[in-house]
Amino acid sequence: MSADAGRRQLRALTGVRYLAAAHVMVFHIVVLWVIVAPQSAAGGKLFQPWCAEGVAFFDRFWPLRGIALSGFVSVGLFFVLSGFILSYTSMDADNRAAVNRRQFWANRFARIYPVYLLGLVFNLPLFLVWLAGLKPPLASGAAVGVAASAIGLVQSWWPLASAAWNPPGWSLSVEAFFYFVFPWLILLVDRLPRRALLPSLAVAWGATLVAPLCYLALGGKVDWESESETWLRFVEFNPILRLPEFFAGMVLGKLFVNRQERRGDAPGGGAALSIVATIGLAGVLAYSEQFNRLLLYNGLLLPLFLLLIYGLALEGGPIAWILSGRLFVLLGDASYALYILHHGVIFYGVVWVWLAIGGSAELERQLGKQPATGNAASPTVVEDGDEPGSAGQSGSVTDFSKPGGETIEPNEHPPTPLGFLVGLVALTTVASIAVFKFFEVPCRKFLRRTLGGRRSAREPEQMAQLP
């Protein structure tokens, strides 16, 4: 068999990447509301009642709340999917591993770094705000180290730096480690006997849970207020502790190639697997707040991810049909840009909302351009029967008033929280498509020519698109 024989592009796996990236973005918006909303009783600040309205919507539709607040699990899906695709595309036509290390690393760098660097530039104001807000402040040397670690894609090894600058970048730091070890790992996977592949998946699943279970057994806290805790960040972000998810994807890729060798490459047969996996994931995520968040974060859902990926790779059924359509393939191609840029978009969007609901008046007062009359303008959620500061239910209104009764009119008509969420995801999606077509692809082609990387004849285009 020719070593250059092509492999079928798994289009549904490209499409599912958009859903995963959008899931992460929705999570980052909703978790912001959840963290800020309960504080409205302690001062009634401008942004808090608006967040409470967003929380109230998801409280009324609790399955959506669970799904939205579990968006972090989609990062784990990316790790498994990455291992699967790289394994699938690195097997030659004789089902043997064939990786040129220099070319592979050049291709990976050309694929991820231009948009990653764009994300750092886009998020620079957010990083400076983060540095300015640290108490106690970082020493200048530590601040330089944090910045250097982000630029060098090694921030996930350092808990302090892991979520600094552009927080989603921690997963690219983890992926960079995966890419470094992949040429050797694929040789290990290639040498596994066929009878050892399924047990290897079980071992990988167990390995993902060792560190979080140890952390919990030692009394470690897991809540939104503990996210900056050093050991929690170590368990969540350390590349070695996330490696079993990537390895499981690689083993699944080998299983898939073995199946193709035995039964041919004709698509079809994955409908039942993808439907079962989707129903299982939807059920778990709807009740995600009943599960320990760290276990969800670090691999508890690995078996369902494996079923979903395998089913979508086989194709067949309505889910794979939808995700392999032209629209979702385009969205999947652009999903990397969405993932890298979305945190900055949320930051700038939140600043705009704050200004729109009266923050500019407060800013003018703080700068001495407007005389102070009592306390700062404080929007509060007013609701019959609600306790002050509660996350109100339906019918909540935002009251922009000063203690003396003088009303402060919003500078603009702010969007509802739900409108903000939907609009921001849509806007970021459109912008990401433009970034993909006019920045990401040209930069990747230029760097491949410069670094000597290239896409081989047997490598599907989706490998080039995989984060």
MOFENNOR-V713478 format. One line per field, one symbol per residue. psi: psi as a letter, one per 20 degrees, with the letter a starting at -180 (. if undefined). A space follows every 50 residues. Layout:
psi: ???
//
This chain:
psi: qpijprqppnhhhghhhghgghggggghghhgghghgiihhmilrghghg hhgghhghhhmhhhggggjjhhhhghgggghgggghggiipaijkqpnpo gggghgggghghhghghhhgghjghgghggghipoqqqqhhhghggghhg hjkjhiiohhigjrengiihhhgghhgghgighhhhhghhipqhiigghh ggggghhhigghhgghhjjqqnrhijhjpghghghhiphhhihhgggghg ghhggghgghhhirjpqqijggghgggggggggghhkhiiqphhhghkjh jghhggggggghhhrqrhghgghjrhghgghhhihgggghihghggghgg gggghhjjhhghggghjjipqpnbrqpopqopppiqqpiqnrbqjqqpon qrhiippopqhroqqqgghggghhggghgghhgggghigggggggghghg ijrrorhjoqhhhhip.
//
